[in-house]
């Protein structure tokens, strides 16, 4: 019984730390967007998405090094299903009902279609190679370019003064 109580106290403590960390990260990313002039969607796409993908990247590196490629594939596809099915569902469930801006949906549509086709193409090819890796990296680079190009803050007067590096770090 003491172990259960101790574990519950630890769970609550670490959940509080997680919530405080998430709030800190969101505030820092908001400062980055205001100081750099990039839009919130672009910051979310690049900075937040890449930062939260670090565990998947480390799993990929270590599992391919130990010839456990199935773990990497399960992690990648499981993470995507969780992000779409769980995170998007919770976001839509908890957020107030708002209509998305037409500009945002118009800009995201080609990316979402392309991102949805990537797993299907990988399943059809059923073979990994350096060429496929290079093609996926090029696709990612194009996504980053496209998101930054279409999601800039138009009004330069809204930009804050200060360094981008400190909140980014």
N, C-alpha and C positions, 0 to 999 in steps of 0.2 A: 504493500500500500504506500509506503514511503517513496518507493521508486516512481510510482504513478504520479503522486503529488509533485515530486521533484521535476519529473518530465513535463507535467502540465505548467508548472511555473516557468520552466525554461521555454516552453512553447509560447507562452504569453509574452515573455520578455523579448524573444526573438521576433515575434510578430510586431511588437511595438517598434523595435529597431528597424524592421523591414518597412513599416509604414513611414517612419521618420526619414529613412533613406530615400524612399520613393518621392516624398514631398520635396526633399532637398534636391534630388535629381531633376524633377520637373521644374523647380525654380531656377536651377542652373541652366537648363536647356532653354528656358524662356529668356534668360539674360543673353544667352548666345544668339538667339534669334533676333533680339532687339539690337544687339551691338553689331552683328554681322550683316544684317539686312536680308538674311534668308528667311523664307516663310516657315511657319510652324510645321506644315506638312513635310517640307524638305528636311527640317531638323529631325522630326520624328522618323522619317524614312531612313536617313543616313546615320545620324548619331545614335539615336535610341535603338534602332533595329540592329545596327552593328554591335553596339555595346551589349545588348541582351543576347546576341548570338555567340558571344565569346565561349560559353560552355559547350555549345555545339561544335565550335571550331576546335576546342581542345579535345573533345571526344573523337572528332574526326582524325586529328593528328595521332593520338595515342592508339586508337583502334586500328588504323591502317598500318601503324608501325608494328603492331602485334598480330597482324593478319586477321583481325576480327571486323571485316568490312560490314557484315550484317548489322552490327551494333550501330555503326555510323548511319546506315540507311534507315534503320528503325528510328534513330534519334532525329534525323532530318525530317522524315515524313510524319513522325509522331508530334514533333514540335510544330510543324505547319498545321496539322489537324487541330492541335490544342489551341494554337493562336487563332485560327479561324472559328472553330467550334465553341471554344470556351471563352477566350478573351474577348472576341468580338461580341459574343452573346451577352456576356456580363456587361460590357461597355454599353450595348444598346439597351439592355434591361435597366441599368442603373442611371443612364444619362436622361436628361429631360428630352422630351420629344421635340426635335428641331429638324427642319428641312435642311439637307446639305446644300451648300451653294452649288449652283449649276456649273460654275467654273471649276470647282474642285472635282466634281464627278466627271466632268468632261475631260479634265487632265488625267484623272486616275484610270479612266476606262481602258485605254490601250495598255497601260501597265498591268492592270488586273487581268486582262485577257491573256497577255503574254506570260505573266507569272503563273496563271492557271494551266497554260499549255506546257510549261517546262517539265513538271512531273510526268505528264502524259508522254511527252517525247522521250524522257529518260526510261520510262517503262517500255516503250516500243523499241528503243535501241537495245536495251538490256545488256549493254556492254560499256564499261567505263574505259576511258583512255585519256591521255594527256590532251588530245584534241578536244574532247568533250569538256574537260576542265577549263581549257583556254576559252572555249566558246561560252561557257557559263560565266567566267570572269569578265569576258567582253560584254555579255548581256548585262551583268551587274553594273559595270562601268557606264554603259549606255543608260541604264535606269537612273543612276546617280546624276549623270549629266542632264537627262530629261527632267527629273524632279527639280533640280536646282534652277534650270532654265525657266521652267514654267511656274515656279513658286517663290519668286522674289518679292520683297516688300517694295511696292512701287513708290511710295512716298518717302523720300530720303529724310524728311523732317522728323519722322517717327523714330529714327534710329537713335539709340543711346550712345553716349560717349563711353569709352573705356575699353579695356582689353578683352578680347574674346577668349584668350587662353586660360585665364584663371577659372571662370565658370565651366569651361570645357573640361578642364582637369578634374 
